[in-house]
Amino acid sequence: MARARKLTGSKAGGGRPRGMWRAIGGFVLITALAVGAGVLSGSQLAGTVESNVMKRIEATPPALAADAAMAGTLTLKKLAPIVTNLASPANTWVRIEAALLMDRKSALNAEPMLGTIADDMLAYLRSVTARQLEGAAGLKNLREDLSERIAIRSKGLVRDVVIETLVVQ
């Protein structure tokens, strides 16, 4: 019987061999060392990236100032949300929120023109079917049609139309 215990390598009472506990302890130790090394190298890398980003941010304001001066001539004028039903099917409703891109000088006296443009957009949306608004091509066509109508209505003062939201229900 003593010989059988030596062959299996077990202690009296059926416990696990001593070598297995050493292997588990070694595995836990190596895992803890790997986690510690990963945390240390990650924090050093994050610090390096952060310092590089801060250096670049400090170096960029002169370039941004030039872009801001160029963009300073244009402004966005938001239109009131437009809600109406579509031509087909009759129980389908559309809500659109849009803004107009125009020169700052012409935007100062644009309130009457914005009302006319909103009325024109409402009339156009009443003539559109839900099928015409489907997909990316439908949205592109809507934007092109609205841009064309707004350019005519504003006599070229509005540069572009920005569709912020479009909900068809």
Secondary structure, 3 states (H helix, E strand, C coil): CHHHHHHHCCCCCCCCCHHHHHHHHHHHHHHHHHHHHHHHHHHHHHHHHHHHHHHHHHHCHHHHHHHHHHHCCEEEEECCCEEEECCECCCCEEEEEEEEEEEHHHHCCCHHHHHHHHHHHHHHHHCCEHHHHCHHHHHHHHHHHHHHHHHHHHCCCEEEEEEEEEEEC
